[in-house]
Amino acid sequence: MAAAIATKYIDVDGVALNFLHTGPTTLPDVPPGLAAGRLFLLVHAAGGTAALWRRNLEGLAAAGHSAVALDLPGHGRSAGVEGLASVEAYAECVATFARAVRLRPAVVVGRSMGGAVALVLAARHPELLAGIVPACSGARFDLDPAMVDGVRDVVRGRAPQAFTTDAFSPATGMDVMREAWMEQVKTDPRVRYGDLVACRAFDGCALLGEIRMPALVVAGADDRITPVAASEELARGIAGARLEVLEQAGHQAPLEQSERFGRLLAAFAEALP
């Protein structure tokens, strides 16, 4: 049976943030118990939601670990209709969240924009982390202008929200794509557009040499949004980082290949000091 995943809210700087967590839930203002195994903190991509990590949360719980996934401000079930202005601002929000929930040092797993958040956290708040796993991410984002303009047209009411296969491998089944699309509509397109603008402005190259902790970089072999070359740049720039490329996976690799991704996370956790 799949592990039970609970949902809670917590106030972070006046914003009610929703988060999912493994293990038993607690009273509303009481941080959940997350003592089992290693602790993982999962950070979603631009315009994403915590629920896109549900398969990974269940897999980590089944492997005896603890995990938390949050909806960033304005995303999913968190409060607000606006996101934050930069990747760095999101990283500070995650750091404040980790302290508010009284998390012990965690492995921060981030997809795409969430991976960039992990880089900033590792450089600026290393005391909060045990390691990082940037997935389908990079130190910079060379986003297709047509994709960004397409989301801008949605925001301006000039086009309907698009449900494309661009983020997936050709091998990915419709059930997985449908799962992602159902989460896509839970975040306002204005927030997604702001996230893309923030990603386009981000340059974390100078951060890579400052990171002094275990790092696993994961890429999707069929990722057309942040191609494998972006992950290779990360792995070269972070001392001691290891690169894993998942076949039959695109920009949604943790969802598309959730079992294989989960095994990588578990092995990474077991190798930590």
Backbone as CSV, one residue per row, in Angstrom:
resi,resn,N_x,N_y,N_z,CA_x,CA_y,CA_z,C_x,C_y,C_z
1,MET,0.839,-1.187,0.000,0.000,0.000,0.000,0.881,1.247,0.000
2,ALA,0.390,2.334,-0.677,1.132,3.586,-0.681,1.112,4.202,0.711
3,ALA,2.213,4.840,1.061,2.301,5.494,2.363,1.322,6.655,2.434
4,ALA,0.740,6.868,3.606,-0.170,7.992,3.795,0.623,9.295,3.816
5,ILE,0.149,10.279,3.073,0.799,11.581,3.025,-0.171,12.603,3.591
6,ALA,0.281,13.340,4.609,-0.575,14.324,5.275,-0.298,15.717,4.723
7,THR,-1.254,16.616,4.907,-1.093,18.006,4.495,-1.303,18.924,5.692
8,LYS,-0.518,20.002,5.753,-0.610,20.960,6.845,-0.371,22.364,6.297
9,TYR,-0.712,23.349,7.114,-0.397,24.743,6.811,0.473,25.312,7.925
10,ILE,1.316,26.264,7.554,2.101,26.982,8.541,2.262,28.421,8.068
11,ASP,2.252,29.355,9.006,2.418,30.759,8.676,3.904,31.077,8.555
12,VAL,4.293,31.589,7.398,5.674,31.997,7.157,5.662,33.443,6.687
13,ASP,6.114,34.335,7.542,6.134,35.767,7.229,4.759,36.275,6.795
14,GLY,3.731,35.803,7.476,2.381,36.265,7.197,1.687,35.578,6.039
15,VAL,2.324,34.576,5.456,1.728,33.834,4.343,1.482,32.398,4.790
16,ALA,0.268,31.910,4.558,-0.053,30.525,4.914,0.475,29.603,3.821
17,LEU,1.502,28.831,4.163,2.101,27.900,3.201,1.578,26.499,3.461
18,ASN,1.128,25.859,2.394,0.706,24.468,2.471,1.909,23.561,2.260
19,PHE,1.964,22.461,3.010,3.015,21.483,2.743,2.507,20.074,2.999
20,LEU,3.108,19.140,2.306,2.818,17.718,2.465,3.969,17.095,3.236
21,HIS,3.667,16.063,4.015,4.749,15.417,4.759,4.443,13.940,4.989
22,THR,5.495,13.190,5.158,5.374,11.774,5.483,5.146,11.624,6.985
23,GLY,4.814,10.424,7.403,4.648,10.146,8.825,3.334,10.675,9.364
24,PRO,3.095,10.479,10.667,1.833,10.909,11.274,1.717,12.425,11.310
25,THR,0.500,12.910,11.173,0.285,14.350,11.257,0.121,14.768,12.714
26,THR,0.023,16.070,12.932,-0.048,16.617,14.281,-1.129,17.682,14.342
27,LEU,-1.297,18.278,15.506,-2.233,19.381,15.660,-1.805,20.556,14.783
28,PRO,-2.741,21.450,14.455,-2.458,22.491,13.451,-1.164,23.264,13.627
29,ASP,-0.845,23.713,14.836,0.339,24.549,15.025,1.556,23.784,15.545
30,VAL,1.498,22.465,15.465,2.585,21.628,15.965,3.361,21.038,14.791
31,PRO,4.670,21.263,14.708,5.448,20.678,13.609,5.309,19.155,13.596
32,PRO,5.230,18.546,12.428,5.074,17.090,12.363,6.334,16.358,12.805
33,GLY,6.157,15.119,13.219,7.294,14.289,13.569,7.966,13.746,12.326
34,LEU,9.229,14.066,12.140,9.953,13.669,10.923,11.301,13.072,11.306
35,ALA,11.264,12.102,12.230,12.497,11.545,12.774,13.006,10.329,12.021
36,ALA,12.192,9.728,11.172,12.584,8.482,10.508,13.642,8.721,9.436
37,GLY,14.710,7.937,9.476,15.714,7.947,8.414,16.303,9.317,8.136
38,ARG,16.674,9.540,6.883,17.124,10.852,6.437,15.917,11.736,6.185
39,LEU,16.119,13.038,6.265,15.049,13.987,5.972,15.295,14.624,4.613
40,PHE,14.247,14.661,3.790,14.299,15.276,2.468,13.320,16.445,2.427
41,LEU,13.747,17.548,1.836,12.898,18.715,1.607,12.806,18.920,0.107
42,LEU,11.595,18.794,-0.437,11.376,18.793,-1.885,10.799,20.128,-2.333
43,VAL,11.438,20.733,-3.340,11.050,22.064,-3.823,10.669,21.964,-5.298
44,HIS,9.459,22.397,-5.608,8.920,22.226,-6.963,9.503,23.233,-7.956
45,ALA,9.104,23.062,-9.206,9.590,23.890,-10.309,8.719,25.132,-10.488
46,ALA,9.050,25.941,-11.476,8.284,27.146,-11.793,6.828,26.788,-12.056
47,GLY,5.929,27.464,-11.348,4.509,27.213,-11.526,4.030,25.888,-10.995
48,GLY,4.886,25.161,-10.286,4.551,23.809,-9.833,3.831,23.790,-8.505
49,THR,3.653,22.581,-7.984,3.007,22.379,-6.690,3.690,21.251,-5.943
50,ALA,3.439,21.217,-4.639,3.987,20.145,-3.805,3.467,18.786,-4.224
51,ALA,2.229,18.738,-4.710,1.600,17.458,-5.030,2.308,16.715,-6.157
52,LEU,3.090,17.427,-6.967,3.847,16.734,-8.014,4.934,15.842,-7.431
53,TRP,5.217,16.008,-6.134,6.194,15.157,-5.451,5.530,13.973,-4.742
54,ARG,4.226,13.807,-4.864,3.541,12.799,-4.048,4.129,11.401,-4.245
55,ARG,4.393,11.005,-5.470,4.980,9.680,-5.698,6.334,9.552,-4.999
56,ASN,7.111,10.619,-5.027,8.428,10.596,-4.394,8.317,10.569,-2.880
57,LEU,7.347,11.311,-2.332,7.102,11.272,-0.899,6.749,9.856,-0.449
58,GLU,5.865,9.213,-1.195,5.456,7.850,-0.851,6.632,6.889,-0.936
59,GLY,7.469,7.054,-1.962,8.619,6.179,-2.113,9.630,6.360,-1.000
60,LEU,9.888,7.595,-0.607,10.834,7.850,0.477,10.307,7.300,1.794
61,ALA,9.007,7.468,2.046,8.417,6.927,3.271,8.535,5.407,3.295
62,ALA,8.284,4.769,2.154,8.378,3.307,2.077,9.807,2.825,2.320
63,ALA,10.786,3.674,1.986,12.195,3.321,2.193,12.675,3.668,3.596
64,GLY,11.773,4.160,4.447,12.131,4.442,5.828,12.646,5.839,6.089
65,HIS,12.429,6.762,5.131,12.906,8.127,5.292,11.751,9.089,5.552
66,SER,12.081,10.305,5.930,11.104,11.370,6.143,11.235,12.391,5.017
67,ALA,10.102,13.013,4.665,10.145,13.981,3.577,9.036,15.013,3.731
68,VAL,9.341,16.212,3.253,8.417,17.343,3.263,8.468,17.992,1.886
69,ALA,7.303,18.387,1.362,7.234,19.131,0.106,6.291,20.311,0.303
70,LEU,6.727,21.512,-0.018,5.888,22.683,0.206,5.424,23.298,-1.097
71,ASP,4.263,23.975,-1.011,3.809,24.864,-2.069,4.415,26.232,-1.789
72,LEU,5.229,26.732,-2.692,5.792,28.065,-2.527,4.675,29.109,-2.551
73,PRO,4.919,30.335,-2.068,3.864,31.355,-2.046,3.201,31.529,-3.419
74,GLY,1.867,31.566,-3.403,1.118,31.746,-4.637,0.944,30.489,-5.458
75,HIS,1.516,29.376,-5.026,1.463,28.126,-5.782,0.531,27.127,-5.097
76,GLY,-0.106,26.297,-5.906,-0.909,25.212,-5.359,-1.918,25.698,-4.343
77,ARG,-1.822,25.141,-3.136,-2.773,25.465,-2.070,-2.240,26.492,-1.079
78,SER,-1.065,27.059,-1.341,-0.557,28.122,-0.476,-1.291,29.428,-0.769
79,ALA,-1.264,30.343,0.206,-1.985,31.600,0.078,-1.312,32.522,-0.938
80,GLY,-2.092,33.470,-1.415,-1.563,34.495,-2.298,-1.844,34.218,-3.765
81,VAL,-1.826,35.283,-4.540,-2.016,35.172,-5.987,-0.772,35.638,-6.728
82,GLU,0.299,35.877,-5.985,1.559,36.284,-6.593,2.686,35.417,-6.054
83,GLY,3.657,35.133,-6.908,4.851,34.452,-6.464,5.861,35.477,-5.977
84,LEU,7.092,35.046,-5.771,8.159,35.950,-5.366,8.957,36.393,-6.590
85,ALA,9.749,37.439,-6.417,10.345,38.101,-7.573,11.611,37.443,-8.095
86,SER,12.238,36.585,-7.294,13.517,36.021,-7.719,13.726,34.638,-7.117
87,VAL,14.649,33.900,-7.709,15.034,32.602,-7.156,15.603,32.778,-5.760
88,GLU,16.389,33.829,-5.563,16.976,34.083,-4.251,15.894,34.333,-3.201
89,ALA,14.825,35.037,-3.577,13.733,35.283,-2.635,13.032,33.984,-2.272
90,TYR,12.857,33.104,-3.244,12.261,31.793,-2.947,13.161,30.998,-1.996
91,ALA,14.469,31.085,-2.192,15.397,30.360,-1.316,15.280,30.860,0.118
92,GLU,15.176,32.178,0.306,15.017,32.723,1.655,13.703,32.275,2.269
93,CYS,12.654,32.178,1.452,11.364,31.690,1.929,11.481,30.235,2.400
94,VAL,12.182,29.411,1.627,12.350,28.006,2.009,13.170,27.899,3.290
95,ALA,14.182,28.728,3.434,14.992,28.717,4.663,14.130,29.083,5.869
96,THR,13.283,30.090,5.719,12.388,30.493,6.812,11.394,29.386,7.118
97,PHE,10.886,28.738,6.073,9.973,27.608,6.255,10.647,26.485,7.038
98,ALA,11.884,26.143,6.668,12.602,25.051,7.336,12.772,25.339,8.819
99,ARG,13.049,26.574,9.153,13.197,26.937,10.568,11.851,26.909,11.284
100,ALA,10.806,27.371,10.597,9.479,27.410,11.217,8.969,26.009,11.527
101,VAL,9.280,25.044,10.648,8.833,23.665,10.848,9.846,22.885,11.689
102,ARG,10.931,23.569,12.087,11.967,22.984,12.941,12.594,21.749,12.299
103,LEU,12.912,21.877,11.019,13.506,20.756,10.307,14.962,20.574,10.715
104,ARG,15.364,19.335,10.917,16.786,19.045,11.072,17.434,19.172,9.693
105,PRO,18.778,19.192,9.598,19.408,19.333,8.285,18.868,18.319,7.282
106,ALA,18.441,18.823,6.140,17.733,18.012,5.150,18.493,17.954,3.834
107,VAL,18.233,16.901,3.087,18.655,16.836,1.692,17.614,17.615,0.901
108,VAL,18.020,18.716,0.280,17.082,19.525,-0.501,17.087,19.019,-1.935
109,VAL,15.926,18.581,-2.374,15.735,18.066,-3.729,14.893,19.093,-4.475
110,GLY,15.412,19.626,-5.560,14.666,20.638,-6.295,14.654,20.348,-7.774
111,ARG,13.471,20.504,-8.385,13.377,20.313,-9.838,13.342,21.660,-10.525
112,SER,14.172,21.830,-11.536,14.225,23.033,-12.353,14.435,24.263,-11.472
113,MET,13.461,25.175,-11.353,13.628,26.334,-10.476,13.936,25.898,-9.053
114,GLY,13.332,24.797,-8.608,13.621,24.279,-7.270,15.066,23.859,-7.116
115,GLY,15.688,23.389,-8.193,17.106,23.057,-8.149,17.962,24.291,-7.966
116,ALA,17.562,25.392,-8.613,18.274,26.652,-8.426,18.124,27.143,-6.990
117,VAL,16.930,26.961,-6.419,16.713,27.299,-5.011,17.673,26.495,-4.135
118,ALA,17.854,25.215,-4.448,18.771,24.371,-3.676,20.201,24.901,-3.744
119,LEU,20.621,25.395,-4.905,21.971,25.949,-5.040,22.158,27.156,-4.125
120,VAL,21.161,28.050,-4.113,21.254,29.244,-3.266,21.284,28.850,-1.793
121,LEU,20.432,27.905,-1.405,20.415,27.451,-0.021,21.765,26.851,0.381
122,ALA,22.332,26.035,-0.496,23.603,25.384,-0.178,24.713,26.402,0.018
123,ALA,24.667,27.488,-0.748,25.706,28.516,-0.634,25.470,29.457,0.545
124,ARG,24.207,29.767,0.822,23.899,30.803,1.817,23.469,30.248,3.173
125,HIS,22.894,29.068,3.201,22.378,28.496,4.449,22.818,27.040,4.601
126,PRO,24.113,26.765,4.530,24.571,25.369,4.573,24.205,24.657,5.871
127,GLU,23.992,25.401,6.942,23.656,24.778,8.223,22.295,24.081,8.195
128,LEU,21.457,24.425,7.212,20.126,23.835,7.117,20.111,22.564,6.282
129,LEU,21.222,22.258,5.616,21.232,21.193,4.621,22.198,20.071,4.969
130,ALA,21.848,18.861,4.512,22.745,17.718,4.592,23.297,17.369,3.213
131,GLY,22.672,17.913,2.164,23.078,17.650,0.797,22.052,18.248,-0.139
132,ILE,22.357,18.243,-1.443,21.417,18.775,-2.429,21.302,17.820,-3.609
133,VAL,20.109,17.828,-4.213,19.851,17.050,-5.426,19.122,17.952,-6.419
134,PRO,19.863,18.724,-7.222,19.216,19.486,-8.289,18.836,18.534,-9.430
135,ALA,17.577,18.553,-9.829,17.091,17.666,-10.886,16.529,18.501,-12.031
136,CYS,16.919,18.156,-13.250,16.417,18.876,-14.438,16.632,20.374,-14.271
137,SER,17.818,20.739,-13.796,18.068,22.122,-13.415,19.389,22.593,-13.990
138,GLY,19.769,23.807,-13.591,21.025,24.353,-14.073,21.420,25.571,-13.280
139,ALA,22.646,26.032,-13.491,23.104,27.266,-12.858,22.531,28.470,-13.582
140,ARG,22.087,28.257,-14.824,21.407,29.280,-15.619,20.313,28.594,-16.409
141,PHE,19.322,29.366,-16.830,18.212,28.805,-17.597,18.102,29.509,-18.939
142,ASP,18.409,28.770,-19.990,18.292,29.307,-21.350,16.914,28.916,-21.877
143,LEU,15.906,29.637,-21.420,14.531,29.276,-21.736,14.148,29.717,-23.146
144,ASP,13.366,28.893,-23.792,12.871,29.203,-25.130,11.974,30.443,-25.041
145,PRO,12.319,31.524,-25.749,11.482,32.736,-25.678,10.032,32.474,-26.068
146,ALA,9.809,31.541,-26.997,8.439,31.247,-27.422,7.626,30.652,-26.273
147,MET,8.271,29.841,-25.430,7.576,29.267,-24.286,7.193,30.354,-23.287
148,VAL,8.137,31.243,-22.987,7.866,32.318,-22.037,6.792,33.255,-22.586
149,ASP,6.896,33.599,-23.871,5.910,34.482,-24.485,4.527,33.827,-24.515
150,GLY,4.509,32.493,-24.663,3.229,31.786,-24.678,2.513,31.905,-23.343
151,VAL,3.265,31.784,-22.249,2.657,31.941,-20.921,2.233,33.394,-20.717
152,ARG,3.013,34.327,-21.219,2.650,35.753,-21.112,1.349,36.024,-21.854
153,ASP,1.143,35.392,-22.997,-0.102,35.569,-23.744,-1.300,35.041,-22.961
154,VAL,-1.086,33.953,-22.222,-2.156,33.424,-21.364,-2.507,34.448,-20.292
155,VAL,-1.480,35.013,-19.669,-1.691,36.013,-18.614,-2.453,37.215,-19.158
156,ARG,-2.168,37.606,-20.388,-2.798,38.785,-20.987,-4.153,38.472,-21.611
157,GLY,-4.588,37.218,-21.492,-5.880,36.831,-22.039,-5.897,36.660,-23.545
158,ARG,-4.732,36.513,-24.145,-4.641,36.384,-25.599,-4.568,34.942,-26.070
159,ALA,-4.460,34.014,-25.117,-4.381,32.591,-25.482,-4.885,31.764,-24.311
160,PRO,-5.447,30.592,-24.603,-5.849,29.690,-23.514,-4.632,29.005,-22.925
161,GLN,-4.768,28.524,-21.694,-3.667,27.806,-21.071,-3.346,26.555,-21.881
162,ALA,-2.072,26.338,-22.156,-1.654,25.236,-23.018,-1.241,24.022,-22.191
163,PHE,-1.585,22.848,-22.712,-1.168,21.590,-22.096,-0.360,20.840,-23.148
164,THR,0.952,21.032,-23.092,1.830,20.492,-24.118,2.630,19.314,-23.583
165,THR,3.296,18.630,-24.490,4.145,17.496,-24.120,5.619,17.892,-24.054
166,ASP,5.905,19.199,-24.100,7.292,19.661,-24.174,8.136,19.217,-22.985
167,ALA,7.509,19.060,-21.814,8.267,18.743,-20.605,8.470,17.246,-20.403
168,PHE,8.031,16.436,-21.365,8.047,14.988,-21.175,8.867,14.278,-22.246
169,SER,9.344,13.101,-21.866,9.988,12.212,-22.830,8.933,11.622,-23.762
170,PRO,9.294,11.317,-25.003,8.357,10.628,-25.891,7.880,9.290,-25.325
171,ALA,8.647,8.736,-24.375,8.285,7.445,-23.793,7.287,7.568,-22.646
172,THR,6.985,8.770,-22.218,6.127,8.970,-21.044,4.663,8.743,-21.389
173,GLY,3.979,8.025,-20.506,2.577,7.696,-20.739,1.643,8.855,-20.466
174,MET,0.446,8.789,-21.053,-0.538,9.844,-20.910,-0.987,10.008,-19.462
175,ASP,-0.991,8.922,-18.685,-1.429,9.028,-17.294,-0.506,9.947,-16.493
176,VAL,0.789,9.872,-16.760,1.752,10.722,-16.055,1.605,12.170,-16.517
177,MET,1.455,12.373,-17.804,1.293,13.736,-18.311,0.015,14.358,-17.764
178,ARG,-1.049,13.591,-17.707,-2.315,14.100,-17.183,-2.170,14.511,-15.718
179,GLU,-1.402,13.730,-14.962,-1.163,14.058,-13.559,-0.483,15.417,-13.427
180,ALA,0.494,15.676,-14.281,1.193,16.963,-14.245,0.279,18.097,-14.686
181,TRP,-0.503,17.872,-15.720,-1.397,18.922,-16.210,-2.453,19.293,-15.173
182,MET,-2.926,18.307,-14.424,-3.921,18.580,-13.386,-3.353,19.462,-12.286
183,GLU,-2.056,19.334,-12.024,-1.425,20.209,-11.038,-1.126,21.587,-11.635
184,GLN,-0.853,21.629,-12.914,-0.532,22.891,-13.577,-1.641,23.926,-13.382
185,VAL,-2.890,23.497,-13.434,-4.001,24.439,-13.357,-4.240,24.941,-11.933
186,LYS,-3.532,24.395,-10.943,-3.729,24.825,-9.561,-2.891,26.045,-9.195
187,THR,-2.049,26.488,-10.118,-1.253,27.701,-9.912,-1.607,28.705,-10.997
188,ASP,-1.897,29.929,-10.589,-2.292,30.981,-11.522,-1.205,31.185,-12.584
189,PRO,-1.584,31.310,-13.859,-0.579,31.547,-14.906,0.288,32.774,-14.651
190,ARG,-0.240,33.766,-13.930,0.570,34.947,-13.613,1.760,34.567,-12.743
191,VAL,1.538,33.611,-11.836,2.620,33.157,-10.966,3.651,32.379,-11.782
192,ARG,3.154,31.504,-12.651,4.080,30.737,-13.492,4.921,31.664,-14.366
193,TYR,4.280,32.673,-14.942,5.027,33.615,-15.782,6.098,34.338,-14.966
194,GLY,5.740,34.783,-13.763,6.719,35.440,-12.899,7.883,34.531,-12.561
195,ASP,7.590,33.250,-12.346,8.650,32.283,-12.055,9.608,32.147,-13.240
196,LEU,9.041,32.108,-14.454,9.888,31.974,-15.636,10.782,33.197,-15.805
197,VAL,10.236,34.375,-15.517,11.038,35.594,-15.577,12.161,35.533,-14.539
198,ALA,11.833,35.034,-13.344,12.845,34.897,-12.293,13.931,33.908,-12.708
199,CYS,13.533,32.804,-13.315,14.513,31.814,-13.776,15.412,32.397,-14.856
200,ARG,14.820,33.150,-15.756,15.604,33.737,-16.848,16.640,34.728,-16.320
201,ALA,16.324,35.378,-15.193,17.249,36.356,-14.609,18.301,35.710,-13.713
202,PHE,18.107,34.446,-13.360,18.995,33.792,-12.400,20.330,33.410,-13.032
203,ASP,21.396,33.658,-12.310,22.725,33.192,-12.717,23.443,32.717,-11.457
204,GLY,23.484,31.399,-11.294,24.084,30.821,-10.101,25.493,30.293,-10.316
205,CYS,26.121,30.665,-11.416,27.454,30.118,-11.710,28.448,30.426,-10.598
206,ALA,28.376,31.631,-10.045,29.328,32.016,-8.993,29.086,31.255,-7.698
207,LEU,27.900,30.676,-7.547,27.584,29.943,-6.324,28.223,28.560,-6.289
208,LEU,28.449,27.990,-7.461,28.854,26.579,-7.525,30.134,26.313,-6.747
209,GLY,31.112,27.181,-6.867,32.380,26.986,-6.164,32.272,27.171,-4.662
210,GLU,31.154,27.752,-4.185,30.961,27.971,-2.756,30.305,26.782,-2.066
211,ILE,29.779,25.842,-2.848,29.017,24.731,-2.273,29.980,23.658,-1.773
212,ARG,29.865,23.341,-0.510,30.743,22.367,0.134,29.904,21.311,0.852
213,MET,29.146,20.573,0.098,28.334,19.510,0.677,28.050,18.482,-0.409
214,PRO,27.641,17.271,-0.013,27.337,16.244,-1.017,26.268,16.715,-1.988
215,ALA,26.467,16.400,-3.257,25.526,16.822,-4.293,25.347,15.711,-5.320
216,LEU,24.101,15.455,-5.640,23.738,14.524,-6.711,22.960,15.324,-7.739
217,VAL,23.445,15.366,-8.957,22.780,16.091,-10.039,22.088,15.067,-10.930
218,VAL,20.788,15.271,-11.161,20.006,14.319,-11.949,19.453,15.017,-13.182
219,ALA,19.601,14.373,-14.324,19.102,14.926,-15.585,18.182,13.916,-16.255
220,GLY,17.261,14.424,-17.055,16.452,13.575,-17.921,17.079,13.538,-19.295
221,ALA,17.313,12.352,-19.812,17.996,12.236,-21.102,17.236,12.940,-22.217
222,ASP,15.916,13.049,-22.086,15.086,13.654,-23.128,14.600,15.052,-22.751
223,ASP,15.272,15.690,-21.805,14.866,17.021,-21.343,15.199,18.055,-22.415
224,ARG,14.163,18.716,-22.921,14.364,19.744,-23.946,14.313,21.153,-23.368
225,ILE,14.009,21.279,-22.076,13.914,22.600,-21.449,15.215,22.947,-20.739
226,THR,15.724,22.036,-19.913,17.074,22.169,-19.359,17.822,20.905,-19.769
227,PRO,18.466,20.928,-20.900,19.102,19.719,-21.431,20.227,19.199,-20.544
228,VAL,20.684,18.000,-20.865,21.708,17.331,-20.062,22.950,18.207,-19.899
229,ALA,23.264,19.010,-20.908,24.451,19.876,-20.824,24.381,20.806,-19.621
230,ALA,23.182,21.258,-19.247,23.034,22.143,-18.084,23.366,21.390,-16.800
231,SER,22.964,20.131,-16.732,23.286,19.313,-15.562,24.771,18.983,-15.520
232,GLU,25.356,18.764,-16.668,26.799,18.509,-16.721,27.574,19.713,-16.195
233,GLU,27.115,20.921,-16.533,27.768,22.131,-16.031,27.685,22.191,-14.506
234,LEU,26.522,21.830,-13.956,26.373,21.806,-12.502,27.343,20.815,-11.868
235,ALA,27.376,19.607,-12.406,28.214,18.561,-11.823,29.695,18.925,-11.884
236,ARG,30.107,19.611,-12.939,31.507,20.042,-13.042,31.820,21.149,-12.045
237,GLY,30.848,22.002,-11.785,31.103,23.176,-10.962,31.043,22.940,-9.468
238,ILE,30.358,21.871,-9.038,30.216,21.588,-7.607,31.218,20.503,-7.224
239,ALA,32.093,20.803,-6.314,33.144,19.863,-5.922,32.541,18.552,-5.433
240,GLY,32.973,17.443,-6.048,32.542,16.117,-5.626,31.164,15.706,-6.083
241,ALA,30.490,16.534,-6.871,29.131,16.205,-7.320,29.149,15.027,-8.276
242,ARG,28.080,14.244,-8.220,27.909,13.101,-9.120,26.709,13.360,-10.025
243,LEU,26.830,12.979,-11.295,25.760,13.168,-12.276,25.125,11.833,-12.625
244,GLU,23.792,11.812,-12.620,23.029,10.648,-13.073,22.040,11.111,-14.138
245,VAL,22.013,10.410,-15.256,21.092,10.735,-16.344,20.052,9.621,-16.452
246,LEU,18.787,9.989,-16.322,17.698,9.013,-16.395,17.192,8.906,-17.828
247,GLU,17.261,7.711,-18.360,16.722,7.466,-19.702,15.199,7.500,-19.658
248,GLN,14.601,7.789,-20.806,13.142,7.860,-20.950,12.526,8.826,-19.935
249,ALA,13.200,9.955,-19.747,12.722,10.990,-18.853,13.026,12.353,-19.453
250,GLY,12.090,13.281,-19.280,12.274,14.637,-19.768,12.447,15.610,-18.620
251,HIS,11.812,16.782,-18.747,11.936,17.829,-17.730,11.152,17.495,-16.461
252,GLN,10.301,16.495,-16.535,9.546,16.029,-15.365,10.110,14.703,-14.860
253,ALA,11.417,14.526,-14.943,12.049,13.247,-14.619,11.644,12.660,-13.264
254,PRO,11.573,13.449,-12.162,11.186,12.832,-10.887,9.790,12.230,-10.895
255,LEU,8.916,12.764,-11.749,7.571,12.210,-11.892,7.557,11.087,-12.919
256,GLU,8.209,11.302,-14.042,8.199,10.324,-15.135,8.860,9.009,-14.732
257,GLN,9.936,9.100,-13.989,10.685,7.913,-13.553,10.787,7.930,-12.026
258,SER,9.631,7.989,-11.369,9.621,8.198,-9.917,10.314,7.065,-9.158
259,GLU,10.156,5.829,-9.599,10.788,4.720,-8.872,12.301,4.766,-9.011
260,ARG,12.801,4.994,-10.208,14.245,5.075,-10.410,14.819,6.300,-9.705
261,PHE,14.093,7.405,-9.760,14.539,8.607,-9.061,14.581,8.354,-7.558
262,GLY,13.575,7.654,-7.056,13.545,7.333,-5.636,14.714,6.465,-5.208
263,ARG,15.103,5.524,-6.048,16.251,4.678,-5.708,17.537,5.503,-5.658
264,LEU,17.656,6.487,-6.560,18.828,7.365,-6.528,18.867,8.167,-5.227
265,LEU,17.704,8.678,-4.811,17.651,9.443,-3.565,18.017,8.576,-2.371
266,ALA,17.467,7.370,-2.331,17.761,6.476,-1.202,19.243,6.129,-1.143
267,ALA,19.854,5.839,-2.297,21.277,5.505,-2.316,22.121,6.712,-1.921
268,PHE,21.719,7.888,-2.360,22.432,9.115,-1.985,22.376,9.314,-0.479
269,ALA,21.196,9.096,0.102,21.027,9.260,1.555,21.884,8.284,2.325
270,GLU,21.936,7.043,1.853,22.698,6.017,2.573,24.201,6.303,2.549
271,ALA,24.668,7.032,1.534,26.094,7.327,1.406,26.510,8.577,2.168
272,LEU,25.542,9.325,2.700,25.882,10.545,3.433,26.594,10.219,4.740
273,PRO,27.513,11.080,5.170,28.216,10.830,6.439,27.282,10.977,7.625
